[in-house]
């Protein structure tokens, strides 16, 4: 069983690196995997629509099918789980369940509930650009939080953009409602990631205006 380390958020952020070589025998107990996903799902989202879904692949046979789709990056097979982060292109459909629950719990009034639903449905109506932007943006919050949650529990991850999206959708029967925005490997490193340099704040921060 993995021993959870009590470390600070700052230490987790500094310790997280992208790992590409995993112990193929490394296991993650289902309870710990669920906790990582639960923490990831606590990420913020526009209108609290929670635009993410996690397609978790642990079946070795299915991971083998992902190998050519991921351009033969062995990490998708060796990692305990390969997780497809999906963005919800129809997140407006979550508005009523979300705000019905908020109303039932007394977080909003009925008038606020109706106003929020109308606002969301209006924003999405005939606007595929905002649907795509919000799907990518908000699911990315959850993806980053998943990587930090995993590291806090002693596991390693790697975000991957190198895969054939159309082939992935076909192989895993992903409905048109969901857009694969990221592939993540999750497991125990067999070779620790190397440190990378970072630009200094003098190169990254613009104060007030260009």
C-alpha positions in Angstrom: 0.0 0.0 0.0 1.3 3.5 -0.8 2.1 5.6 2.2 0.7 9.1 1.8 3.2 11.8 2.6 2.0 14.8 4.5 3.6 17.5 2.4 2.7 21.0 1.6 1.1 22.2 -1.6 4.3 24.1 -2.4 6.3 20.9 -2.0 3.9 19.0 -4.3 4.2 21.6 -7.0 7.9 21.6 -6.9 8.2 17.8 -6.8 5.8 17.1 -9.7 7.7 16.4 -13.0 6.5 14.6 -16.1 7.5 10.9 -15.8 7.7 8.9 -19.0 9.1 5.6 -17.7 6.9 3.6 -15.3 7.1 0.4 -13.4 4.7 -2.0 -15.2 4.2 -3.9 -12.0 3.3 -0.8 -10.0 -0.2 -0.9 -8.7 -2.5 1.8 -7.3 -5.2 0.6 -4.9 -8.7 1.4 -6.2 -9.4 3.5 -3.1 -6.4 5.7 -3.7 -7.2 6.0 -7.4 -10.7 7.1 -6.5 -9.4 9.7 -4.1 -7.1 11.1 -6.7 -10.0 11.4 -9.1 -12.2 12.9 -6.4 -9.6 15.6 -5.6 -9.2 16.3 -9.4 -13.0 16.7 -9.6 -12.9 19.4 -6.9 -11.3 21.8 -9.5 -13.1 25.1 -10.3 -15.2 25.4 -13.4 -17.3 28.1 -15.1 -20.8 28.2 -13.7 -19.8 25.1 -11.7 -20.7 22.9 -14.7 -17.8 20.6 -14.1 -16.9 20.2 -17.8 -14.7 17.2 -17.2 -15.0 13.4 -17.4 -12.2 10.9 -16.7 -12.0 7.9 -19.0 -9.7 5.6 -16.9 -8.0 2.8 -18.8 -6.4 0.1 -16.7 -7.1 -3.0 -18.8 -3.8 -4.1 -20.3 -5.4 -5.2 -23.5 -7.0 -1.8 -24.1 -3.8 0.0 -23.1 -2.0 -2.0 -25.8 -4.6 -0.7 -28.3 -3.7 2.8 -27.2 -0.1 2.3 -28.0 -0.2 3.0 -31.7 -2.8 5.7 -31.1 -0.2 7.4 -28.8 2.5 7.0 -31.5 4.0 4.1 -29.7 4.8 5.9 -26.5 5.4 3.0 -24.2 4.3 4.9 -21.1 0.6 4.4 -22.0 1.1 0.6 -21.5 3.5 0.6 -18.6 1.7 3.2 -16.4 -0.9 1.7 -14.1 -3.6 3.9 -15.7 -3.9 5.9 -18.8 -6.5 8.5 -18.2 -8.3 10.4 -21.0 -9.4 13.8 -19.9 -12.6 14.6 -21.7 -14.1 18.1 -22.1 -17.9 18.4 -22.2 -19.1 20.2 -25.3 -22.6 20.1 -24.0 -22.0 21.3 -20.5 -25.1 23.4 -20.6 -27.0 20.2 -20.1 -25.6 20.1 -16.6 -27.0 23.5 -15.6 -30.3 22.3 -14.4 -29.0 19.4 -12.2 -26.3 21.7 -10.8 -28.7 24.5 -9.9 -31.5 22.3 -8.8 -29.2 20.9 -6.2 -27.9 24.3 -5.3 -31.5 25.4 -4.8 -32.4 22.3 -2.7 -29.4 23.0 -0.4 -30.3 26.7 0.0 -27.2 28.0 -1.8 -29.3 30.0 -4.3 -32.8 31.3 -4.6 -35.2 30.2 -7.2 -34.8 33.5 -9.1 -31.0 33.1 -9.1 -31.4 29.5 -10.3 -33.5 30.5 -13.2 -31.2 33.4 -14.1 -28.1 31.2 -14.1 -29.7 28.5 -16.2 -30.9 31.1 -18.7 -27.5 32.7 -18.8 -25.7 29.4 -19.4 -28.2 28.2 -22.1 -27.9 31.6 -23.8 -24.1 31.5 -23.8 -24.1 28.0 -25.4 -26.9 28.5 -27.9 -25.6 28.3 -31.4 -22.1 29.0 -30.2 -19.8 26.0 -30.8 -16.7 28.1 -30.2 -17.6 28.9 -26.6 -18.5 25.2 -26.1 -15.1 24.1 -27.3 -13.2 26.8 -25.4 -15.0 26.1 -22.1 -14.6 22.3 -22.6 -10.8 22.6 -23.0 -10.2 25.3 -20.5 -12.2 23.8 -17.6 -11.2 20.2 -18.2 -7.6 21.4 -18.1 -8.1 22.7 -14.5 -9.1 19.2 -13.5 -6.2 17.6 -15.3 -3.7 19.8 -13.5 -5.4 19.1 -10.1 -5.3 15.4 -10.9 -1.5 15.6 -11.4 -1.0 17.4 -8.2 -3.2 15.0 -6.2 -1.4 12.1 -7.6 2.0 13.5 -6.6 0.7 14.3 -3.1 0.0 10.6 -2.8 3.3 9.5 -4.1 2.4 8.7 -7.7 3.7 10.1 -10.9 2.0 11.4 -14.1 2.7 12.8 -17.5 0.4 14.9 -19.6 0.3 13.9 -23.2 -0.8 15.8 -26.3 0.8 13.4 -28.7 -2.0 11.1 -29.9 -4.3 10.6 -32.8 -7.6 12.1 -31.5 -9.8 10.7 -34.2 -8.4 7.1 -33.7 -8.8 7.5 -29.9 -12.4 8.5 -30.2 -13.1 5.5 -32.5 -11.2 3.0 -30.4 -12.8 4.0 -27.1 -16.3 4.8 -28.5 -16.2 8.3 -27.1 -19.5 10.0 -27.7 -19.6 13.2 -29.7 -20.6 15.2 -26.6 -17.0 14.8 -25.3 -13.8 16.1 -26.6 -10.5 14.4 -25.6 -8.4 17.3 -24.4 -5.5 15.5 -22.8 -4.1 12.0 -22.2 -2.5 11.4 -18.8 -0.3 8.5 -17.6 -0.5 7.7 -13.9 1.7 5.2 -12.0 5.0 4.6 -10.2 8.1 5.8 -11.9 10.8 3.3 -12.8 13.1 6.2 -13.8 12.7 9.5 -12.1 12.1 12.5 -14.3 14.9 14.9 -14.9 14.6 18.4 -13.6 13.9 21.1 -16.2 14.9 24.8 -16.2 12.2 27.5 -16.0 12.2 31.0 -17.2 12.6 33.6 -14.5 9.8 35.9 -13.5 11.6 38.7 -15.3 10.8 36.9 -18.5 7.3 35.8 -17.6 5.6 38.6 -15.7 4.2 41.7 -17.3 3.2 44.3 -14.7 0.0 46.1 -15.4 0.4 46.5 -19.2 2.7 45.9 -22.2 
